């Protein structure tokens, strides 16, 4: 017990040089882990297309977008736990940390149960075929698939809390390892299906959702049963006042996250509804190609969130400024790489998926431009989130999400998928500039009014 407590104190109670070393070690470890994860994600596309038609694969991508909505409805408890737990551990308050973890897990279990019941009721009572523009003759068992996916995703909704805990421990490499293992198990499962000659949308969908769930559960058992057993959840540590404390910040994250999700995930739904599920596939292939850079960039920028929370609580603004300056140079370098990837896109598509899917060059260009603004926004938003003053971010993202919803269908009908992604790019640019302005104001002590809340 004393050894483990000392282990946590070494992470949180030392000076900023130790924080920098921990950040660097996790980035290096995450690169190795995510390097493999990137290979897995690339292999999953052609393997999935072996098991499914373009139409069925587009349906899975659309269903996955819907499922990610469920995965977000934690009312911000996950991100609230991440920030609050980081502070508790920085102060060495293990009892408070355990209370925060226990309260979060119990609260999320209740929320997941309610979501599962409500979602299954909606699936059974609504015309899901009409809503998603899916041909019932091609996928006659759509409702059964959605029932099963809803249950597994709601279970993952709770189990993935272990990731927030490791992020608060400033060990994002472990969180990345869980994702990588889950993806690897998915790859193995779909590879087996392809060897068997299976063409089941249900089995492919379950492989994508069940394997990560198994991984989260296994890591939770190991972490709470052995590695960090003094942080293990208990009903005795549930505290209503802690719920309010977590949600006071967490609800802001939830609103911002929900608005961001509308921007990110409704594209699949809009394309499926306005055009056809088959049109989702070329967009997603282009998106996955250029989003490869999100993996290394997130490995570098995501740890800055919890590290910023720790540094800001100690008044070490100079350390945060230094981290932001380095991230800005990295954003510039990544923008150059994106331009290079665009030049190679047609060649890579041919090697990757052959002639099964045609991706227009203009679609690739607007997706690449979107990635530039998205990466730039992440550079600053992770710092703002770490500080916790996100009111203006919430208002900006919510306003942009509303604008996107209003314009999405008419733009898609008029200009196709390329026009929809161009609209998405404009929204990402506005959000990126807002994050940059607020970040600079906060770090220079000039934030006033809503920029300081």
C-alpha positions in Angstrom: 0.0 0.0 0.0 2.8 2.5 1.0 4.7 1.6 -2.2 1.7 2.4 -4.4 1.0 5.7 -2.6 4.6 6.7 -3.1 4.3 5.7 -6.7 1.4 8.2 -7.1 3.2 10.9 -5.1 6.2 10.6 -7.4 4.0 11.4 -10.3 2.2 14.3 -8.8 4.1 15.9 -5.9 7.4 16.5 -7.7 8.4 19.6 -9.6 7.7 20.6 -13.2 10.8 18.9 -14.6 9.3 15.5 -13.5 6.0 16.5 -15.1 7.9 17.2 -18.3 9.7 13.8 -18.1 6.5 12.0 -17.5 4.9 13.7 -20.4 7.8 12.8 -22.7 7.9 9.2 -21.6 4.1 8.8 -22.2 4.4 10.4 -25.6 7.2 8.1 -26.7 5.4 5.0 -25.4 2.2 6.1 -27.0 3.9 6.5 -30.4 5.0 2.9 -30.3 1.5 1.8 -29.3 -0.4 4.0 -31.7 2.0 3.1 -34.5 0.6 -0.4 -34.3 -2.9 0.9 -33.8 -2.6 2.9 -37.1 -1.6 -0.3 -38.9 -4.6 -2.0 -37.5 -7.0 0.8 -38.5 -5.7 0.7 -42.1 -6.0 -3.1 -42.3 -9.6 -3.0 -40.9 -10.9 -1.2 -43.9 -10.1 -3.7 -46.7 -10.9 -6.6 -44.4 -14.3 -5.2 -43.5 -14.9 -4.6 -47.2 -14.2 -8.3 -47.8 -17.0 -9.2 -45.4 -19.4 -6.4 -46.4 -20.5 -4.7 -49.6 -19.9 -0.9 -50.0 -23.6 -0.4 -49.1 -23.3 -2.6 -45.9 -20.0 -1.0 -44.9 -21.6 2.4 -45.2 -24.5 1.2 -43.0 -22.0 0.1 -40.3 -20.2 3.5 -40.5 -23.6 5.2 -40.1 -24.6 2.9 -37.2 -21.2 3.6 -35.5 -21.9 7.3 -35.7 -25.3 6.8 -33.9 -23.6 4.6 -31.3 -21.0 7.2 -30.5 -23.8 9.5 -29.6 -24.7 7.1 -26.8 -21.1 6.9 -25.8 -21.1 10.7 -25.2 -24.1 10.9 -22.8 -22.1 10.8 -19.6 -23.2 14.3 -18.8 -19.5 15.2 -18.7 -18.7 12.9 -15.8 -15.7 11.3 -17.6 -13.9 14.6 -18.3 -15.1 16.1 -15.0 -13.4 13.1 -13.2 -10.3 13.5 -15.3 -9.8 17.1 -14.2 -11.0 16.7 -10.6 -9.0 13.5 -10.0 -5.8 15.1 -11.3 -6.1 17.8 -8.7 -7.0 15.4 -5.9 -3.9 13.2 -6.7 -1.7 16.3 -7.1 -2.8 17.2 -3.5 -2.2 13.6 -2.3 -5.8 13.2 -1.2 -6.4 9.5 -1.9 -9.6 9.3 0.0 -11.2 12.1 -2.1 -9.8 10.4 -5.3 -11.5 7.1 -4.4 -14.8 8.9 -3.6 -14.6 10.7 -7.0 -14.0 7.4 -8.9 -16.7 5.5 -7.0 -19.3 8.2 -7.5 -18.5 8.5 -11.2 -18.7 4.8 -11.9 -22.0 4.3 -10.0 -23.5 7.4 -11.6 -22.5 6.3 -15.0 -23.9 2.8 -14.4 -27.3 4.4 -13.6 -27.1 6.7 -16.7 -26.1 3.7 -19.0 -29.1 1.7 -17.8 -31.5 4.5 -18.5 -30.0 5.2 -21.9 -30.1 1.5 -22.8 -33.8 1.2 -21.9 -34.7 4.4 -23.7 -32.7 3.6 -26.8 -34.1 0.1 -27.2 -37.6 1.6 -26.9 -36.9 4.1 -29.6 -35.5 1.4 -31.9 -38.6 -0.8 -31.4 -41.1 2.0 -31.9 -39.5 4.2 -34.7 -39.0 3.6 -38.4 -35.2 3.1 -38.3 -35.1 2.1 -41.9 -36.7 5.4 -43.0 -34.6 7.5 -40.6 -31.3 6.0 -41.8 -32.5 5.6 -45.5 -31.7 1.9 -45.4 -33.3 -0.8 -47.7 -35.0 -3.4 -45.5 -34.6 -6.0 -48.2 -30.8 -5.7 -48.0 -30.6 -5.6 -44.2 -33.8 -7.3 -42.8 -32.4 -7.7 -39.3 -31.4 -4.0 -38.7 -33.4 -3.7 -35.4 -31.8 -6.8 -34.0 -28.3 -5.5 -34.8 -29.1 -2.1 -33.2 -30.5 -3.8 -30.1 -27.3 -5.8 -29.6 -25.0 -2.9 -30.4 -26.9 -0.7 -28.0 -26.3 -3.1 -25.1 -22.6 -3.5 -25.7 -22.0 0.2 -26.2 -23.8 1.0 -23.0 -21.6 -1.5 -21.1 -18.5 0.1 -22.7 -19.9 3.5 -21.6 -19.3 2.5 -18.0 -16.2 0.3 -18.5 -14.2 3.0 -20.4 -14.1 5.2 -17.3 -10.8 3.4 -16.5 -9.4 5.4 -19.4 -10.3 8.7 -17.7 -8.6 7.5 -14.5 -5.3 6.7 -16.4 -5.5 10.1 -18.1 -5.8 11.7 -14.6 -2.8 9.7 -13.5 -1.0 11.3 -16.4 -0.5 7.9 -18.0 -2.2 8.4 -21.4 0.0 5.6 -22.8 -2.0 3.1 -20.9 -5.2 4.5 -22.2 -3.8 4.3 -25.7 -2.7 0.7 -25.0 -6.3 -0.3 -24.1 -7.6 1.2 -27.4 -4.8 -0.6 -29.4 -5.6 -3.9 -27.8 -9.3 -3.5 -28.4 -8.6 -2.7 -32.1 -6.2 -5.6 -32.5 -8.8 -8.0 -31.1 -11.3 -6.5 -33.5 -8.9 -7.0 -36.4 -8.4 -10.7 -35.4 -12.1 -11.3 -35.2 -12.9 -9.7 -38.6 -9.9 -11.6 -40.2 -11.4 -14.8 -38.9 -14.8 -13.8 -40.4 -13.2 -13.1 -43.8 -11.4 -16.5 -43.8 -14.7 -18.2 -43.0 -16.3 -16.3 -45.9 -18.8 -14.7 -43.5 -20.8 -11.7 -44.9 -22.8 -10.8 -41.8 -23.3 -7.2 -40.9 -24.3 -8.3 -37.4 -21.1 -10.2 -36.7 -18.8 -7.5 -38.1 -20.6 -4.9 -36.0 -20.3 -7.0 -32.8 -16.6 -7.5 -33.4 -16.1 -3.7 -33.5 -18.0 -3.2 -30.2 -17.5 -6.3 -28.1 -13.7 -6.5 -28.4 -13.0 -3.1 -26.9 -15.5 -3.8 -24.2 -13.6 -7.0 -23.2 -10.4 -4.9 -23.1 -11.9 -2.2 -20.8 -13.2 -4.8 -18.4 -9.9 -6.7 -18.2 -7.9 -3.5 -17.5 -10.4 -2.4 -14.9 -10.1 -5.7 -13.1 -6.3 -5.5 -13.2 -6.1 -1.9 -12.2 -8.6 -1.9 -9.3 -7.7 -5.4 -8.1 -3.9 -5.0 -8.2 -2.1 -2.0 -9.5 -4.2 0.8 -7.9 -6.3 -1.2 -5.4 -6.5 1.7 -3.0 -8.5 3.6 -5.7 -10.9 0.8 -6.2 -14.6 1.9 -6.3 -17.0 1.0 -3.6 -20.7 1.8 -2.9 -19.6 3.1 0.5 -17.7 5.9 -1.2 -20.6 7.1 -3.3 -21.3 10.8 -2.4 -24.0 13.0 -3.9 -22.1 16.1 -3.2 -19.2 14.7 -5.3 -21.7 14.2 -8.1 -22.4 17.9 -8.0 -18.7 18.8 -7.8 -17.9 16.6 -10.9 -20.9 17.9 -12.8 -20.2 21.5 -12.1 -17.3 21.3 -14.5 -18.3 18.1 -16.2 -21.6 19.5 -17.6 -19.7 22.1 -19.4 -17.5 19.5 -21.0 -20.7 17.5 -21.9 -22.3 20.4 -23.7 -19.1 21.2 -25.6 -18.5 17.5 -26.3 -22.1 17.0 -27.5 -21.9 20.0 -29.8 -18.6 18.8 -31.1 -20.1 15.3 -31.7 -22.9 16.9 -33.8 -20.2 18.4 -36.0 -18.2 15.3 -36.3 -20.7 12.5 -36.5 -23.8 13.9 -38.2 -21.9 14.0 -41.5 -22.4 10.2 -41.9 -26.1 10.6 -41.1 -26.6 13.5 -43.4 -24.8 11.7 -46.3 -26.8 8.5 -45.7 -30.1 10.4 -45.5 -29.6 13.0 -48.2 -27.8 10.8 -50.7 -27.2 7.1 -49.9 -25.4 4.9 -47.3 -23.1 3.9 -50.2 -21.8 7.5 -50.4 -20.6 7.3 -46.8 -17.9 4.9 -47.7 -15.7 7.1 -50.0 -16.0 10.0 -47.5 -15.0 7.7 -44.6 -12.0 6.3 -46.5 -10.7 9.8 -47.3 -11.3 10.8 -43.7 -9.5 7.8 -42.3 -6.6 8.4 -44.7 -6.0 11.9 -43.6 -7.0 11.3 -40.0 -3.9 9.1 -39.7 -2.1 12.2 -38.6 -4.6 12.7 -35.7 -3.1 9.7 -34.1 0.5 11.0 -33.7 -0.8 14.5 -33.0 -3.2 13.4 -30.3 -0.4 11.4 -28.7 1.5 14.6 -28.4 -1.3 17.1 -27.5 -3.7 15.0 -25.4 -1.3 14.5 -22.4 -1.0 18.3 -22.3 -4.6 18.5 -20.9 -4.0 16.8 -17.6 -0.4 18.2 -17.4 -1.9 21.7 -17.8 -4.4 21.0 -15.0 -1.6 20.0 -12.8 0.6 23.0 -13.8 -2.2 25.6 -13.6 -3.1 24.4 -10.1 0.5 25.1 -9.0 0.7 28.5 -10.9 3.3 27.3 -13.3 2.1 29.3 -16.3 5.6 29.5 -17.9 5.6 25.7 -18.3 2.2 25.8 -20.1 3.4 28.6 -22.4 6.4 26.6 -23.3 4.3 23.5 -24.1 1.9 25.6 -26.3 4.8 27.1 -28.3 6.1 23.6 -29.1 2.7 22.5 -30.1 2.4 25.4 -32.5 5.5 24.3 -34.4 4.2 20.8 -34.5 0.9 22.0 -36.0 2.9 23.8 -38.8 4.9 20.6 -39.5 1.7 18.5 -39.6 0.1 20.9 -42.1 3.0 20.4 -44.5 2.6 16.6 -44.1 -1.1 16.8 -44.9 -0.3 18.6 -48.1 2.1 15.8 -49.0 -0.5 13.2 -48.2 -2.9 15.0 -50.5 -0.5 14.7 -53.4 -0.1 11.0 -52.8 -3.8 10.3 -52.1 -4.9 8.7 -55.4 -1.9 6.4 -55.4 -2.5 5.4 -51.7 -6.2 4.8 -52.3 -5.4 2.5 -55.2 -3.0 0.4 -53.1 -5.3 0.5 -50.1 -8.8 -0.4 -51.4 -8.1 -1.0 -55.1 -10.9 -0.2 -57.5 -13.7 -1.0 -55.1 -14.3 2.6 -54.0 -13.8 5.8 -56.0 -12.7 8.9 -54.1 -12.8 12.2 -55.9 -9.7 14.4 -55.6 -11.8 17.4 -54.5 -13.2 15.4 -51.6 -9.7 14.5 -50.5 -8.7 18.2 -50.7 -11.5 19.5 -48.5 -11.0 16.6 -45.9 -7.2 17.5 -45.8 -8.1 21.2 -45.2 -10.5 20.2 -42.5 -7.7 18.3 -40.7 -5.5 21.3 -40.7 -8.0 23.4 -38.8 -9.0 20.5 -36.5 -5.4 19.9 -35.5 -4.8 23.6 -34.9 -7.9 23.7 -32.7 -6.8 20.8 -30.7 -3.5 22.5 -30.0 -5.2 25.2 -28.0 -8.4 23.5 -26.8 -6.5 20.9 -24.8 -4.8 23.7 -22.8 -8.2 25.6 -22.3 -9.8 22.3 -21.2 -7.0 21.7 -18.8 -7.5 25.1 -17.2 -11.2 24.4 -17.1 -12.4 27.8 -18.3 -14.5 26.7 -21.2 -17.7 28.8 -21.2 -16.8 30.6 -24.4 -15.8 27.4 -26.0 -19.2 25.9 -25.2 -21.0 28.8 -26.7 -18.9 28.8 -29.9 -19.1 25.1 -30.6 -22.8 25.0 -29.8 -23.5 28.0 -32.2 -21.4 26.3 -34.9 -23.2 23.0 -34.4 -26.6 24.8 -34.8 -25.3 26.5 -38.0 -24.1 23.1 -39.3 -27.5 21.4 -38.6 -29.4 24.2 -40.4 -27.2 24.2 -43.5 -26.1 20.6 -43.8 -29.0 19.1 -45.8 -29.4 22.0 -48.3 -25.6 22.2 -48.8 -25.4 18.4 -49.4 -28.3 18.4 -51.8 -26.8 21.4 -53.7 -23.0 20.6 -53.6 -22.8 16.9 -52.6 -20.4 15.4 -50.1 -17.6 17.9 -51.0 -19.9 20.8 -50.1 -20.9 19.2 -46.8 -17.2 18.7 -45.8 -16.4 22.3 -46.9 -19.1 23.5 -44.5 -17.6 21.3 -41.8 -14.2 22.8 -42.5 -15.5 26.4 -42.1 -17.0 25.5 -38.7 -13.7 23.8 -37.6 -11.8 27.0 -38.6 -14.1 29.2 -36.5 -13.7 26.9 -33.5 -9.9 26.8 -33.9 -9.6 30.6 -33.9 -11.8 30.9 -30.9 -9.6 28.4 -28.9 -6.4 30.2 -30.0 -7.6 33.6 -28.9 -8.8 32.4 -25.5 -5.7 30.3 -24.8 -3.5 33.3 -25.5 -5.6 35.6 -23.3 -5.6 33.1 -20.4 -1.9 32.5 -20.5 -1.1 36.2 -20.7 -3.4 37.1 -17.8 -5.6 39.2 -20.1 -8.8 37.0 -20.1 -11.8 39.0 -18.9 -15.5 38.3 -18.7 -16.7 35.2 -20.5 -13.1 34.4 -21.6 -12.2 33.9 -18.0 -15.0 31.5 -17.0 
